[in-house]
Amino acid sequence: MNPRQIKTILIAYGPVLNDYTVSEKHKTAIQNAAPDAKIVIIKDQAEWEQRSGEIGPGVDVIFGLRPAAWFSQMPNLSWAQQVGAGANWLVEAPEFVKSDVVLTNASGVHAIPIAEHILALMLTLSRGIHRSIRNQANHKWDRRGRILELEGATMGLIGVGKIGEKTAEKAKGLNMKVLGLRRNSDRRSPYVDQMVGPDGLIDLLEQSDWAVITVAMTPETTGLIGEEQLKAMKKTAYIINIARGPVIQENCLVRALEEGWIAGAGLDVFEEEPLPEDSPLWDMKNVVITPHYAGATPYYINRLVDIFTKNLRRFQAGEPMINVVDKQLGY
């Protein structure tokens, strides 16, 4: 990659980047990383529609909203930094996928909070905390129910990227056995006892006391966990999903929980969000639900801007960038 000059950086505000989250310190860090670049902030779609003809042709780099929406109005765009890790939106943006624009993501920003959230769901289910919270609301003293220990149990990580790696590290701190599944099983991890490829999914599920889904959502992983996979699990096992809802076939999961194919589930993501009020998952006593906030952290923007500024320097110097997304694979 040859050294590049950046003329204009477009920061596109939205739910993550906005007046409340982006401080002067963040703006200064971005400017210091690209001192010769002009920084333009667009706060909403209406402002973009007003100014796109003036701004669009000069934009080299966009930081913020998914670039596909404004892609046709930025003919000189070279690089887009998105604010999240998942890039499943690429399936709806074929022109962007075919382009030479480099896409980088926020992989790593969520690793600590999501790994902690996974353990929180596991500890809640293993110690029966969910039952006690329900009983507390009803002023009910009830010590019955299954109690487990995580130490010595087997975790099966379906997807060992940065989130999976951090989760494995924390699991080893609890003396758990960790199995991992990733596309390239030759890529090892010091925290994973055994790594398998996609063809090892059933075997991993058969061995796991805790099946933890941390894969990116792609056409290959959509519907990955269905009836065959859930029936392969131990009846005493739990499934945790903090990835994307459609990775699990939700109708099959409901049956598995109702009919006792598995012991329970900790779910932060769902096929339809918000989870419909009439979903049977709400009232299941062996399910813990959180409303898709596993990745929330007070340090999100700091970490995101750190990734962006590192890449700004690498981009200008012609060095390999971090968190580059394979647009064909979607992660």
C-alpha positions as CSV (number, residue, x, y, z in Angstrom):
1,M,0.0,0.0,0.0
2,N,1.5,3.3,-1.1
3,P,1.5,6.4,1.2
4,R,-1.7,8.4,0.8
5,Q,-2.7,12.0,1.4
6,I,-6.0,12.5,3.0
7,K,-7.9,15.6,1.9
8,T,-11.3,15.3,3.7
9,I,-12.5,13.1,6.5
10,L,-16.2,12.9,6.8
11,I,-17.5,12.0,10.3
12,A,-21.1,10.9,9.9
13,Y,-23.1,11.1,13.2
14,G,-25.7,8.6,14.2
15,P,-26.6,6.5,17.3
16,V,-22.9,5.8,18.2
17,L,-21.1,9.0,17.1
18,N,-23.0,12.2,18.1
19,D,-22.7,15.4,20.0
20,Y,-23.0,13.6,23.3
21,T,-20.3,10.9,22.7
22,V,-17.7,12.7,20.6
23,S,-15.7,15.1,22.7
24,E,-13.2,17.8,21.7
25,K,-10.5,15.4,22.9
26,H,-11.7,12.9,20.3
27,K,-11.8,15.5,17.5
28,T,-8.4,16.7,18.4
29,A,-7.0,13.2,18.3
30,I,-8.4,12.6,14.9
31,Q,-7.0,16.0,13.6
32,N,-3.6,15.2,15.1
33,A,-3.5,11.9,13.3
34,A,-4.2,13.6,10.0
35,P,-3.0,17.2,10.4
36,D,-3.4,18.1,6.8
37,A,-6.9,16.8,6.4
38,K,-10.1,18.8,6.5
39,I,-12.6,17.3,9.0
40,V,-16.3,17.6,8.1
41,I,-19.1,16.5,10.5
42,I,-22.5,15.7,9.2
43,K,-25.1,15.3,11.9
44,D,-28.0,13.8,10.1
45,Q,-29.5,12.8,6.7
46,A,-31.1,16.2,6.1
47,E,-27.8,18.0,6.5
48,W,-26.1,15.4,4.1
49,E,-28.8,16.0,1.5
50,Q,-28.1,19.8,1.7
51,R,-24.3,19.5,1.6
52,S,-23.6,16.3,-0.3
53,G,-23.0,18.0,-3.6
54,E,-20.4,20.3,-2.0
55,I,-18.7,17.8,0.3
56,G,-19.1,14.4,-1.4
57,P,-16.6,14.6,-4.2
58,G,-13.8,15.6,-1.9
59,V,-14.3,12.8,0.7
60,D,-11.4,10.4,1.0
61,V,-12.3,8.8,4.3
62,I,-15.7,8.3,6.1
63,F,-16.0,7.5,9.8
64,G,-19.4,6.6,11.1
65,L,-22.5,5.4,9.4
66,R,-22.5,2.5,7.0
67,P,-20.9,4.0,3.9
68,A,-23.2,2.3,1.4
69,A,-26.0,4.7,1.9
70,W,-23.9,7.7,0.6
71,F,-21.5,5.7,-1.5
72,S,-22.7,6.9,-4.9
73,Q,-22.1,10.6,-3.8
74,M,-18.5,10.0,-2.8
75,P,-16.7,9.1,-6.0
76,N,-13.2,9.5,-4.5
77,L,-13.8,7.5,-1.3
78,S,-10.8,5.3,-0.5
79,W,-11.5,4.0,3.0
80,A,-14.5,3.6,5.4
81,Q,-14.3,3.1,9.1
82,Q,-17.5,1.7,10.6
83,V,-18.5,2.1,14.2
84,G,-19.5,-1.6,14.9
85,A,-17.8,-4.9,14.4
86,G,-20.5,-6.7,12.3
87,A,-20.6,-6.0,8.6
88,N,-23.6,-8.2,7.7
89,W,-25.1,-5.1,5.9
90,L,-22.7,-5.8,3.1
91,V,-25.1,-8.4,1.6
92,E,-27.4,-5.5,0.7
93,A,-24.6,-3.3,-0.8
94,P,-23.2,-5.2,-3.8
95,E,-21.7,-2.0,-5.5
96,F,-19.8,-1.2,-2.3
97,V,-18.5,-4.8,-2.1
98,K,-17.3,-4.7,-5.7
99,S,-15.5,-1.4,-5.1
100,D,-11.9,-0.8,-4.2
101,V,-12.8,1.0,-1.0
102,V,-11.1,-0.4,2.1
103,L,-13.5,-1.2,4.9
104,T,-12.4,-1.4,8.5
105,N,-14.5,-2.3,11.6
106,A,-14.5,-1.8,15.3
107,S,-13.4,-5.3,16.2
108,G,-11.9,-5.3,19.6
109,V,-13.9,-2.5,21.0
110,H,-16.5,-4.9,22.4
111,A,-14.2,-7.8,23.5
112,I,-14.0,-7.0,27.2
113,P,-17.7,-6.0,27.8
114,I,-19.1,-8.9,25.8
115,A,-16.7,-11.5,27.4
116,E,-17.9,-10.2,30.8
117,H,-21.5,-10.3,29.7
118,I,-21.1,-13.9,28.5
119,L,-19.7,-14.9,31.9
120,A,-22.5,-12.9,33.6
121,L,-25.1,-15.0,31.8
122,M,-23.3,-18.2,32.5
123,L,-22.9,-17.4,36.2
124,T,-26.6,-16.3,36.4
125,L,-27.8,-19.6,35.0
126,S,-25.3,-21.8,36.8
127,R,-26.0,-20.3,40.2
128,G,-29.8,-19.9,39.8
129,I,-29.6,-16.2,40.2
130,H,-32.5,-15.8,37.6
131,R,-34.7,-17.9,39.8
132,S,-33.8,-15.9,42.9
133,I,-34.6,-12.6,41.2
134,R,-38.0,-13.8,40.2
135,N,-38.6,-15.1,43.8
136,Q,-37.4,-11.8,45.3
137,A,-40.0,-9.9,43.3
138,N,-42.7,-12.3,44.8
139,H,-41.2,-12.2,48.3
140,K,-40.7,-16.0,48.0
141,W,-38.0,-17.9,49.8
142,D,-37.2,-21.0,47.7
143,R,-33.8,-22.8,47.7
144,R,-34.8,-25.4,45.2
145,G,-33.3,-25.7,41.7
146,R,-30.2,-26.9,39.9
147,I,-26.9,-25.3,40.9
148,L,-23.7,-25.8,38.9
149,E,-20.0,-24.9,39.0
150,L,-18.2,-23.5,36.0
151,E,-14.8,-24.8,37.1
152,G,-14.0,-28.0,35.2
153,A,-16.9,-27.5,32.8
154,T,-16.4,-27.4,29.0
155,M,-17.1,-24.2,27.0
156,G,-17.5,-24.6,23.2
157,L,-16.8,-21.3,21.5
158,I,-18.4,-21.0,18.1
159,G,-16.3,-18.3,16.5
160,V,-12.9,-17.4,17.9
161,G,-12.2,-13.8,16.9
162,K,-11.3,-11.0,19.3
163,I,-14.5,-11.5,21.4
164,G,-14.1,-15.3,21.4
165,E,-10.4,-15.0,22.3
166,K,-11.1,-12.7,25.3
167,T,-14.0,-15.0,26.4
168,A,-11.6,-18.0,26.2
169,E,-9.0,-16.1,28.3
170,K,-11.6,-15.4,31.0
171,A,-12.9,-19.0,30.9
172,K,-9.4,-20.4,31.4
173,G,-9.2,-18.2,34.5
174,L,-12.1,-20.2,35.8
175,N,-10.3,-23.4,35.0
176,M,-12.8,-24.4,32.3
177,K,-11.9,-26.5,29.3
178,V,-12.2,-24.5,26.1
179,L,-13.0,-25.8,22.7
180,G,-13.0,-23.4,19.7
181,L,-14.3,-23.3,16.2
182,R,-13.0,-21.0,13.6
183,R,-12.9,-21.1,9.8
184,N,-9.1,-21.6,9.8
185,S,-8.5,-24.2,12.5
186,D,-4.7,-23.9,12.0
187,R,-4.8,-20.5,13.7
188,R,-4.3,-21.5,17.4
189,S,-5.0,-19.6,20.6
190,P,-3.2,-20.0,23.9
191,Y,-6.6,-20.1,25.7
192,V,-8.2,-22.7,23.5
193,D,-7.5,-26.4,24.4
194,Q,-8.7,-27.7,21.0
195,M,-9.5,-25.8,17.8
196,V,-11.7,-27.3,15.1
197,G,-13.0,-26.1,11.7
198,P,-16.6,-25.7,10.6
199,D,-16.9,-29.4,10.0
200,G,-16.3,-30.0,13.7
201,L,-19.4,-28.1,14.9
202,I,-21.5,-31.2,15.9
203,D,-18.6,-32.7,17.8
204,L,-17.9,-29.5,19.6
205,L,-21.6,-29.2,20.6
206,E,-21.7,-32.8,21.8
207,Q,-18.8,-32.1,24.2
208,S,-19.8,-28.7,25.5
209,D,-21.6,-27.9,28.8
210,W,-21.8,-24.3,27.6
211,A,-22.1,-23.5,23.8
212,V,-21.2,-19.9,23.3
213,I,-21.9,-18.2,19.9
214,T,-19.5,-15.5,19.0
215,V,-19.4,-15.7,15.2
216,A,-20.0,-12.9,12.8
217,M,-23.3,-13.1,11.0
218,T,-22.7,-14.0,7.3
219,P,-24.7,-16.0,4.7
220,E,-22.7,-19.0,6.0
221,T,-23.6,-18.5,9.7
222,T,-27.2,-17.5,9.2
223,G,-29.3,-20.3,10.6
224,L,-26.1,-22.2,11.7
225,I,-27.8,-23.6,14.8
226,G,-30.9,-25.5,14.1
227,E,-32.6,-28.7,15.1
228,E,-29.7,-31.0,14.3
229,Q,-27.2,-28.9,16.2
230,L,-29.5,-28.4,19.3
231,K,-30.3,-32.1,19.5
232,A,-26.6,-32.8,19.4
233,M,-26.1,-30.9,22.7
234,K,-26.2,-32.5,26.1
235,K,-29.6,-32.2,27.8
236,T,-27.7,-30.6,30.7
237,A,-26.1,-28.0,28.5
238,Y,-26.8,-24.3,28.0
239,I,-26.5,-22.1,24.9
240,I,-25.4,-18.5,25.0
241,N,-25.9,-16.1,22.1
242,I,-24.4,-12.6,22.0
243,A,-23.6,-12.6,18.3
244,R,-26.6,-12.1,16.1
245,G,-30.1,-13.5,16.5
246,P,-30.4,-15.2,13.1
247,V,-27.4,-17.4,13.8
248,I,-29.9,-19.6,15.8
249,Q,-33.1,-20.7,14.2
250,E,-35.3,-19.3,16.9
251,N,-38.3,-21.6,16.3
252,C,-36.0,-24.6,16.9
253,L,-34.5,-23.0,20.0
254,V,-38.0,-22.5,21.4
255,R,-38.7,-26.2,20.9
256,A,-35.4,-27.2,22.4
257,L,-36.2,-25.2,25.5
258,E,-39.8,-26.4,25.8
259,E,-39.0,-30.0,25.1
260,G,-35.8,-30.3,27.2
261,W,-33.3,-30.9,24.4
262,I,-31.1,-28.5,26.4
263,A,-31.2,-27.1,29.9
264,G,-31.5,-23.4,29.1
265,A,-30.2,-20.3,27.3
266,G,-28.7,-16.9,27.9
267,L,-29.8,-14.6,25.0
268,D,-28.8,-11.0,24.2
269,V,-29.8,-11.1,20.5
270,F,-32.9,-12.3,18.6
271,E,-34.2,-12.9,15.1
272,E,-36.5,-9.9,15.6
273,E,-35.5,-7.0,17.7
274,P,-37.0,-5.7,20.0
275,L,-38.1,-9.2,20.9
276,P,-41.9,-9.3,20.3
277,E,-44.0,-9.2,23.5
278,D,-45.7,-12.5,22.5
279,S,-42.5,-14.4,22.2
280,P,-42.6,-17.5,24.3
281,L,-38.9,-16.9,25.3
282,W,-40.0,-14.1,27.7
283,D,-41.8,-16.5,30.1
284,M,-39.4,-19.4,30.0
285,K,-37.9,-20.1,33.5
286,N,-34.7,-21.5,31.9
287,V,-34.0,-18.5,29.8
288,V,-32.2,-15.2,30.7
289,I,-32.8,-12.3,28.3
290,T,-30.9,-9.1,28.0
291,P,-31.9,-6.5,25.3
292,H,-28.9,-6.5,23.0
293,Y,-26.5,-4.5,25.1
294,A,-23.7,-7.0,25.7
295,G,-21.3,-4.7,23.9
296,A,-22.1,-1.6,25.9
297,T,-19.2,0.0,27.7
298,P,-18.3,3.5,28.9
299,Y,-15.0,3.2,27.0
300,Y,-16.6,2.5,23.6
301,I,-15.8,5.8,21.9
302,N,-12.3,6.0,23.3
303,R,-11.5,2.6,21.9
304,L,-13.2,3.3,18.6
305,V,-11.3,6.6,18.1
306,D,-8.1,4.8,19.1
307,I,-8.6,2.3,16.3
308,F,-9.5,5.0,13.8
309,T,-6.5,7.2,14.6
310,K,-4.1,4.3,14.4
311,N,-5.5,3.5,11.0
312,L,-5.3,7.1,9.9
313,R,-1.6,7.0,10.5
314,R,-1.2,3.6,8.9
315,F,-3.2,4.7,5.8
316,Q,-1.1,7.9,5.3
317,A,2.1,6.0,5.8
318,G,1.1,3.2,3.4
319,E,1.3,0.6,6.2
320,P,-1.1,-2.4,6.6
321,M,-4.2,-1.3,8.4
322,I,-5.9,-3.1,11.3
323,N,-9.4,-4.6,11.4
324,V,-9.7,-4.7,7.6
325,V,-12.9,-6.5,6.6
326,D,-13.0,-9.0,3.8
327,K,-16.0,-7.6,2.0
328,Q,-16.6,-10.9,0.2
329,L,-16.7,-12.9,3.5
330,G,-18.4,-10.1,5.5
331,Y,-16.0,-10.0,8.4
